[in-house]
Amino acid sequence: MRLTSAQSLQLWHDVALAQVHGEEPDLSVRQMSILLTIYMEAPPHTVRGLAQKLGVSKPVITRALDSMGKLGLVTRRRDETDKRNVLVQRTVKGVLYLERLSDLIATASEKLGPT
């Protein structure tokens, strides 16, 4: 299925609006990019590695992880083999958050109709 430009923007709009109106936290685009990277790409994930992947500084990643950690979407711990590294880990709450998000996206895409 290939979406037109208008359908793509409509889908993004509908999903973003549903997130704002819903009870789930609405993450920034940067936070969502970090979260999806953690959950969709194979671990291990480090602050340094995420910063490099997203092309931002480590403090940017740290601030985003602080916010997402408070929401219970990710956790962090020191790498026991290399104490300089901070490992970022998935949580059950984070998995459930993304499952609900994927359901929201699927529902919104169904409303677009045939392409």
Secondary structure, 3 states (H helix, E strand, C coil): CCCCHHHHHHHHHHHHHHHHHCCCCCCCHHHHHHHHHHHHCCCCEEHHHHHHHHCCCHHHHHHHHHHHHHCCCEEEEECCCCCCCEEEEECHHHHHHHHHHHHHHHHHHHCCCCC
